[in-house]
């Protein structure tokens, strides 16, 4: 099975991704041609498969740093494996391919812990991360070789395990004539800087801080909504400058890259502090959403000014992730980056909602090809890394 897979120059691959919002699985069917020096990638179709509400709530619950029930985490690991497998069958059926035609699956899984800071345990300094949605279950249920658990390999090489998409950004958006920065706005926002004519080891990337995470949490608590659709609430309120000033003092924003973050930084505790401060200052609910939205926008631009602008003169900013649908985010980012053009990756032919799922299809392909996809300037890894664990049916 593996021998035949290794020999293939063209592969049909499904990429699977579930982000920090935990609302469902993004699944993409991708055709990858390895015959030429540069990969050729064609997206055949993408769909999102929503989690039941109670499952989403459970994922968010176990992702909280205070959660300690290991038994429940282990069981949910297997449950999510079943859901990811079902998404593979569904995307194959939706876009006209028999499941037997698919050569490979690349699954990110569902992050429930991300601990990028080095801490000493039993004489060893270690980082850690955990993604659930067992890839062995996906392989067994589908009968297809599955690559998963990508982040562990990077951490083993001294990296932070994130971000992992810069390799794909370089492949899809690297340019000989202009310098670009890709901003992915998911639960957490991250940037990939692509200087013109850059080689892979010249690309640098890092998490800037919160994307949708804080706003989603506050929208649920204050308005009983899963998110601020189109940034409508944020657009109706005003920024509270005192609250924003206090939020900007978080140490993460001035930490030097490479760096990564998650709910451990901007989850329930951070949101709880926002609500406490807002109550004391009598900040209106809509103004809390506006201020939290402004924090996300500010943290992205602050990261650019502090860590990117001194090194690279940008010609374009490319936007991807769910945050591209937030009109408040878009309006503010375009204003802040002007005269640098800020636009969606859709203008370059890539669906911004599915870039990460497409990425994990490509990353799985590169695992089979034996090609490194993480580097010192993107994750802090001591040496380039071939990532992912190969699970057989």
TORVEXBA-323643 format. One record per residue (C-alpha): residue number from 1; x, y, z. Coordinates in Angstrom, 2 decimals. Layout:
REC,NUM,X,Y,Z
...
END
This chain:
REC,1,0.00,0.00,0.00
REC,2,2.66,2.53,1.02
REC,3,5.01,1.48,-1.78
REC,4,2.31,2.23,-4.36
REC,5,1.47,5.54,-2.68
REC,6,5.13,6.61,-2.64
REC,7,5.46,5.86,-6.37
REC,8,2.47,7.93,-7.45
REC,9,3.27,11.31,-8.99
REC,10,-0.31,12.53,-8.97
REC,11,-2.40,12.09,-5.84
REC,12,-5.97,12.81,-4.89
REC,13,-5.84,14.10,-1.31
REC,14,-8.46,15.20,1.23
REC,15,-7.40,17.92,3.68
REC,16,-9.27,18.24,6.99
REC,17,-9.25,21.16,9.43
REC,18,-11.17,22.15,12.54
REC,19,-10.18,25.49,14.05
REC,20,-10.42,27.10,17.47
REC,21,-14.09,28.02,16.99
REC,22,-14.79,24.25,16.93
REC,23,-17.92,24.77,14.82
REC,24,-17.17,22.02,12.32
REC,25,-14.77,20.38,9.89
REC,26,-13.51,22.03,6.71
REC,27,-12.87,19.32,4.12
REC,28,-11.19,19.88,0.74
REC,29,-10.59,17.49,-2.13
REC,30,-7.32,18.41,-3.83
REC,31,-5.39,17.04,-6.82
REC,32,-1.64,17.34,-6.38
REC,33,0.85,16.79,-9.21
REC,34,4.40,16.07,-8.02
REC,35,5.88,15.47,-11.50
REC,36,7.34,18.96,-11.91
REC,37,9.91,20.79,-9.77
REC,38,7.12,22.95,-8.32
REC,39,3.98,21.29,-7.01
REC,40,0.83,21.81,-9.01
REC,41,-2.26,22.01,-6.82
REC,42,-5.85,21.96,-8.08
REC,43,-8.76,22.27,-5.64
REC,44,-11.66,20.10,-6.80
REC,45,-14.13,21.03,-4.08
REC,46,-14.54,22.11,-0.46
REC,47,-17.32,21.86,2.13
REC,48,-17.83,22.54,5.82
REC,49,-19.51,19.90,7.99
REC,50,-20.96,21.40,11.16
REC,51,-20.59,19.79,14.56
REC,52,-23.74,19.30,16.64
REC,53,-24.02,22.17,19.10
REC,54,-23.45,19.96,22.16
REC,55,-20.27,18.55,20.61
REC,56,-18.99,22.05,19.87
REC,57,-19.69,23.05,23.47
REC,58,-17.82,19.98,24.76
REC,59,-14.78,20.73,22.58
REC,60,-14.63,24.32,23.84
REC,61,-15.06,23.06,27.43
REC,62,-12.15,20.62,27.25
REC,63,-10.00,23.25,25.49
REC,64,-10.11,25.48,28.55
REC,65,-6.76,25.35,30.40
REC,66,-8.54,24.54,33.67
REC,67,-10.16,21.36,32.29
REC,68,-8.64,18.22,33.86
REC,69,-10.85,15.20,32.94
REC,70,-8.39,13.15,30.90
REC,71,-10.88,10.29,30.40
REC,72,-13.25,12.63,28.55
REC,73,-10.42,13.97,26.36
REC,74,-9.41,10.44,25.38
REC,75,-12.95,9.43,24.46
REC,76,-13.52,12.62,22.50
REC,77,-10.31,11.93,20.58
REC,78,-11.92,8.77,19.21
REC,79,-15.33,10.39,18.66
REC,80,-13.83,13.20,16.59
REC,81,-11.88,10.63,14.56
REC,82,-15.27,9.24,13.51
REC,83,-16.55,12.71,12.57
REC,84,-13.44,13.48,10.52
REC,85,-13.81,10.15,8.70
REC,86,-17.44,10.95,7.90
REC,87,-16.35,14.28,6.43
REC,88,-14.04,12.42,4.02
REC,89,-16.91,10.24,2.74
REC,90,-19.12,13.32,2.42
REC,91,-16.67,15.49,0.48
REC,92,-15.85,12.59,-1.88
REC,93,-19.55,12.04,-2.57
REC,94,-20.27,15.77,-2.96
REC,95,-17.66,16.20,-5.68
REC,96,-18.20,13.00,-7.62
REC,97,-15.33,10.80,-6.55
REC,98,-15.59,7.30,-5.18
REC,99,-13.85,6.93,-1.82
REC,100,-11.55,4.30,-3.39
REC,101,-10.14,6.96,-5.74
REC,102,-8.70,8.99,-2.87
REC,103,-5.01,8.28,-2.25
REC,104,-4.33,10.16,0.96
REC,105,-5.85,12.17,3.84
REC,106,-4.17,14.99,5.76
REC,107,-5.87,15.88,9.03
REC,108,-4.94,18.72,11.36
REC,109,-7.33,17.51,14.06
REC,110,-8.79,19.71,16.78
REC,111,-6.41,21.62,19.04
REC,112,-7.37,21.32,22.72
REC,113,-4.05,22.45,24.26
REC,114,-1.16,24.47,22.93
REC,115,1.76,25.07,25.30
REC,116,4.55,26.73,23.27
REC,117,6.49,28.12,26.22
REC,118,9.46,26.01,27.33
REC,119,9.05,24.74,30.87
REC,120,11.31,22.46,32.88
REC,121,9.89,19.05,33.83
REC,122,11.99,16.30,35.45
REC,123,15.22,17.86,34.25
REC,124,14.04,18.48,30.67
REC,125,12.84,21.72,29.08
REC,126,9.78,20.94,26.98
REC,127,6.94,22.44,24.96
REC,128,3.71,20.58,24.24
REC,129,0.59,20.59,22.09
REC,130,-2.42,18.30,21.68
REC,131,-4.72,17.84,18.71
REC,132,-7.52,15.28,18.93
REC,133,-9.50,13.52,16.22
REC,134,-7.52,10.28,16.11
REC,135,-5.95,9.83,12.63
REC,136,-5.82,6.04,13.12
REC,137,-9.62,6.07,13.34
REC,138,-9.84,8.12,10.13
REC,139,-7.56,5.65,8.34
REC,140,-9.44,2.62,9.65
REC,141,-12.91,3.94,8.83
REC,142,-12.03,5.20,5.34
REC,143,-9.49,2.59,4.30
REC,144,-7.14,5.41,3.27
REC,145,-3.62,6.21,4.47
REC,146,-3.94,9.21,6.80
REC,147,-1.28,11.68,7.93
REC,148,-2.01,13.55,11.17
REC,149,-0.47,14.97,14.34
REC,150,1.69,17.37,12.35
REC,151,2.60,19.75,15.16
REC,152,4.37,17.18,17.36
REC,153,7.22,16.72,14.88
REC,154,7.99,20.43,14.90
REC,155,7.97,20.59,18.70
REC,156,10.33,17.59,18.77
REC,157,12.76,19.69,16.72
REC,158,12.62,22.58,19.18
REC,159,9.87,24.55,17.43
REC,160,6.58,25.85,18.80
REC,161,4.45,23.65,16.54
REC,162,2.86,26.69,14.88
REC,163,2.22,28.25,12.49
REC,164,2.48,25.40,9.95
REC,165,0.95,27.04,6.87
REC,166,3.88,29.32,5.79
REC,167,5.18,26.54,3.51
REC,168,1.86,26.59,1.65
REC,169,1.74,30.39,1.60
REC,170,5.15,30.40,-0.06
REC,171,4.01,27.78,-2.58
REC,172,0.78,29.56,-3.50
REC,173,1.60,33.24,-3.02
REC,174,5.38,33.65,-3.23
REC,175,6.32,36.09,-5.99
REC,176,9.52,37.12,-7.77
REC,177,8.45,40.75,-8.22
REC,178,6.56,41.79,-5.08
REC,179,6.71,41.25,-1.32
REC,180,3.54,40.00,0.37
REC,181,2.24,39.29,3.85
REC,182,-0.51,36.73,4.35
REC,183,-2.79,37.42,7.33
REC,184,-4.86,34.44,8.41
REC,185,-7.66,35.49,10.77
REC,186,-9.02,32.43,12.50
REC,187,-9.60,32.15,16.22
REC,188,-5.97,33.21,16.46
REC,189,-4.45,35.51,13.82
REC,190,-1.11,34.76,12.23
REC,191,1.05,36.30,9.53
REC,192,3.43,34.88,6.94
REC,193,5.93,37.30,5.42
REC,194,6.99,36.51,1.84
REC,195,9.80,38.82,0.68
REC,196,10.09,38.94,-3.12
REC,197,12.21,36.12,-4.52
REC,198,12.37,34.58,-1.04
REC,199,13.55,31.02,-0.60
REC,200,11.71,28.84,1.91
REC,201,14.23,29.43,4.67
REC,202,13.87,33.21,4.19
REC,203,10.12,33.21,4.89
REC,204,9.15,34.14,8.45
REC,205,5.87,33.80,10.31
REC,206,4.23,33.99,13.73
REC,207,0.93,34.32,15.59
REC,208,0.02,37.96,16.20
REC,209,-2.61,37.32,18.89
REC,210,-6.41,37.04,18.91
REC,211,-8.36,36.90,15.67
REC,212,-12.00,35.91,16.14
REC,213,-11.54,34.10,19.46
REC,214,-12.24,36.89,21.95
REC,215,-15.02,38.47,19.87
REC,216,-16.78,35.10,19.42
REC,217,-16.64,34.42,23.15
REC,218,-17.99,37.86,24.04
REC,219,-20.73,37.67,21.39
REC,220,-21.94,34.45,23.02
REC,221,-21.83,35.86,26.55
REC,222,-23.30,39.29,25.79
REC,223,-25.65,38.67,22.85
REC,224,-26.19,34.89,22.84
REC,225,-24.71,34.69,19.34
REC,226,-21.98,32.30,18.20
REC,227,-20.10,35.14,16.51
REC,228,-20.45,38.74,15.38
REC,229,-21.82,38.09,11.88
REC,230,-20.23,40.43,9.33
REC,231,-18.90,42.54,12.23
REC,232,-22.36,44.08,12.61
REC,233,-22.19,44.50,16.40
REC,234,-18.66,45.92,16.27
REC,235,-19.73,48.40,13.60
REC,236,-22.61,49.61,15.80
REC,237,-20.47,50.41,18.85
REC,238,-17.52,52.59,19.81
REC,239,-14.02,51.76,20.97
REC,240,-13.52,52.32,24.69
REC,241,-10.01,53.77,24.73
REC,242,-9.37,53.06,28.43
REC,243,-10.33,49.41,28.11
REC,244,-8.34,49.03,24.89
REC,245,-5.25,50.56,26.51
REC,246,-5.39,48.03,29.32
REC,247,-5.83,45.11,26.91
REC,248,-2.84,46.24,24.84
REC,249,-0.58,45.70,27.86
REC,250,-0.68,41.90,27.46
REC,251,2.95,40.74,27.28
REC,252,2.36,38.52,24.26
REC,253,2.03,41.46,21.86
REC,254,5.64,42.60,22.36
REC,255,7.19,39.13,22.55
REC,256,9.63,38.60,19.69
REC,257,8.91,35.96,17.00
REC,258,8.91,33.10,16.39
REC,259,5.91,32.80,18.68
REC,260,2.49,31.17,18.86
REC,261,-0.54,31.40,21.13
REC,262,-4.02,29.98,21.80
REC,263,-6.83,29.77,24.34
REC,264,-4.19,29.57,27.03
REC,265,-3.44,33.25,26.23
REC,266,-6.77,34.65,25.04
REC,267,-9.41,32.27,26.30
REC,268,-11.85,32.25,29.18
REC,269,-9.60,33.97,31.72
REC,270,-8.76,36.84,29.36
REC,271,-12.43,37.32,28.44
REC,272,-13.43,37.17,32.10
REC,273,-11.05,40.03,32.85
REC,274,-12.55,42.08,30.00
REC,275,-16.02,41.63,31.47
REC,276,-14.87,42.55,34.99
REC,277,-13.13,45.72,33.75
REC,278,-16.10,46.62,31.54
REC,279,-18.56,46.27,34.41
REC,280,-16.47,48.54,36.63
REC,281,-16.26,51.17,33.89
REC,282,-19.90,50.69,32.78
REC,283,-18.94,49.91,29.17
REC,284,-21.92,49.14,26.92
REC,285,-22.13,45.57,25.52
REC,286,-21.77,46.71,21.90
REC,287,-18.78,48.87,22.86
REC,288,-17.14,45.83,24.48
REC,289,-17.45,43.96,21.16
REC,290,-16.10,46.95,19.23
REC,291,-13.15,47.30,21.61
REC,292,-12.34,43.57,21.44
REC,293,-12.54,43.74,17.63
REC,294,-10.21,46.72,17.63
REC,295,-7.76,44.77,19.80
REC,296,-7.59,42.03,17.15
REC,297,-7.04,44.58,14.37
REC,298,-4.52,46.58,16.40
REC,299,-2.52,43.48,17.38
REC,300,-2.13,42.48,13.71
REC,301,-0.99,45.94,12.65
REC,302,1.20,46.34,15.73
REC,303,2.95,43.07,14.85
REC,304,3.53,44.35,11.32
REC,305,4.97,47.67,12.51
REC,306,7.18,46.15,15.20
REC,307,8.41,42.92,13.59
REC,308,7.84,43.12,9.81
REC,309,8.12,46.72,8.60
REC,310,11.76,47.16,9.77
REC,311,12.75,44.13,7.66
REC,312,10.54,44.05,4.56
REC,313,8.85,46.69,2.42
REC,314,5.47,45.16,1.59
REC,315,3.62,45.60,-1.70
REC,316,0.51,43.54,-0.84
REC,317,-1.36,42.18,2.15
REC,318,-3.44,39.01,1.57
REC,319,-6.30,38.15,3.91
REC,320,-7.67,34.67,4.64
REC,321,-9.65,32.78,7.28
REC,322,-13.12,33.35,8.70
REC,323,-12.20,36.88,9.74
REC,324,-12.36,38.05,6.12
REC,325,-16.16,38.10,6.48
REC,326,-16.00,40.55,9.38
REC,327,-16.56,43.95,7.78
REC,328,-15.23,45.79,10.82
REC,329,-11.94,43.87,10.57
REC,330,-11.68,44.47,6.83
REC,331,-12.46,48.17,6.98
REC,332,-9.97,48.82,9.77
REC,333,-7.18,46.70,8.28
REC,334,-7.49,48.33,4.86
REC,335,-7.38,51.74,6.51
REC,336,-4.37,50.91,8.69
REC,337,-2.32,49.32,5.89
REC,338,-3.09,52.00,3.30
REC,339,-1.34,52.69,0.89
REC,340,-0.35,49.00,0.89
REC,341,-3.14,47.13,-0.90
REC,342,-5.01,44.69,1.38
REC,343,-7.18,42.11,-0.36
REC,344,-8.67,38.65,0.06
REC,345,-6.75,35.62,-1.23
REC,346,-9.92,35.00,-3.25
REC,347,-8.59,37.60,-5.71
REC,348,-5.73,35.16,-6.38
REC,349,-8.11,32.23,-6.89
REC,350,-8.04,30.68,-3.40
REC,351,-11.10,30.39,-1.16
REC,352,-10.17,32.15,2.11
REC,353,-12.47,29.87,4.14
REC,354,-10.66,26.72,3.06
REC,355,-7.00,27.71,2.74
REC,356,-6.06,25.83,5.91
REC,357,-7.84,22.61,4.88
REC,358,-6.12,22.81,1.49
REC,359,-2.86,23.36,3.37
REC,360,-3.14,20.11,5.31
REC,361,-3.79,18.18,2.12
REC,362,-0.53,19.60,0.75
REC,363,1.35,19.02,4.02
REC,364,0.27,15.34,3.99
REC,365,1.50,15.02,0.40
REC,366,4.87,16.45,1.42
REC,367,5.11,13.94,4.27
REC,368,4.82,11.16,1.70
REC,369,7.32,12.96,-0.53
REC,370,9.76,13.26,2.39
REC,371,9.98,17.06,2.07
REC,372,10.48,19.42,5.06
REC,373,7.72,21.98,5.67
REC,374,8.71,23.75,8.91
REC,375,11.70,26.03,9.41
REC,376,13.52,28.05,12.05
REC,377,12.04,31.41,10.99
REC,378,8.47,30.10,10.97
REC,379,8.23,27.97,14.11
REC,380,11.64,28.28,15.78
REC,381,12.55,24.67,14.97
REC,382,16.28,23.96,15.20
REC,383,16.25,22.18,11.84
REC,384,13.81,21.80,8.92
REC,385,11.15,19.22,9.66
REC,386,9.23,16.56,7.74
REC,387,6.02,16.52,9.75
REC,388,3.11,14.20,10.46
REC,389,2.49,10.61,11.55
REC,390,1.47,8.12,8.88
REC,391,-1.47,5.94,9.93
REC,392,-2.37,2.85,7.93
REC,393,-5.92,1.52,7.43
END
